[in-house]
Amino acid sequence: MKAKKGFKLRQICGENIIVADGIENIDFSSIISMNESSAYLWQAIQDKEQFSTEELATLLTEQYEVDEATALADSQTLVDQWLKAGIIE
């Protein structure tokens, strides 16, 4: 998987929000809000050609006090949400 080009993480009013670059991409009906850990993971994958759910889980265990099984389950949930939102491919 990889992050689609044109989506940037911005902090707006204290919230981490994914926004599309360019006026033609503005669609306020599908704003994507991220918590601290998902924003951390989004930033970590920006320069990667490919990433896996397992890599996201490893990043979580390195950054937060979470066991591997929980990190893997959380990473899979996040990937599913990102796919549904259309911000990764």
N, C-alpha and C positions, 0 to 999 in steps of 0.2 A: 504494500500500500504506500501511497504518498499523499502529501497535502496538495490540493489543487492550487494552482497559481491564482493570484488575485485576491486572496483572503488574508486579512491582517488582523492581529490581535491588538485591540485598543482598550485603554482603561477610560471609561466614561462614568463620571459621577461615582467613582469607587468600585465600579463593576467591570469585570473582564468581559469584553464583547468582541466577537468575530464580526468583521465588516468586510464587504467586498469593495475593492478598489474600482473607481470609475463610476460616473453618474449613471451609466446604463445598467449597472448592477444593483442599484438601490432598490431594496424591497423590505420595507419596515415590517411586513407581516411575518417575517421569519428571521428575526434577530436571534443570534446564538449567544447565550450568556454562559460563561465558564467560571467554575470555582477556581480556587488557587491551584489545586493539583492538576486540573485539566488544562489550565492556562500554562502551567509549567511544562506539561507534556507537549502542548501545541508549539511552544517556543522551541523545545528540544528537537522537534521533527522538521522544522522549517528548512534546514539546509540539507536534509537527507534525500537521496534519490528514492530510497525505499525504507520502510520500517515495518516491524511486525508487532503483534500483540505482546509477544514475549519480551521484545525490547522495551516496550512501554512499561511492562510489569517490572523489569529490572530497574528502569529509571525510578519508578515509584519506591521500590525497596531501598534504593540508594539514597533517596531524598527524604523519605518519610519512614516513620516507625510502623511498618506494615509487613505482615508475613507474605510469603511468596504466593500462596494460594489466593489470598484476598486480593493482592495486587493483580494477579492474572485475571480473576473474575471481574474486577473493577475496570481493567484495561479492555477486556472484551466488551463490556457494557458501553464504555466510552467509544470504542471503535464502531460499534453498531449505531450509536447516536450520530457520530460524525458521518458515517456512510448515509444514513437516512437524511441528514441535513445537506448532504452533497458537497461537503468541504474536503473530503478525501476521495481517492480513487484507487 
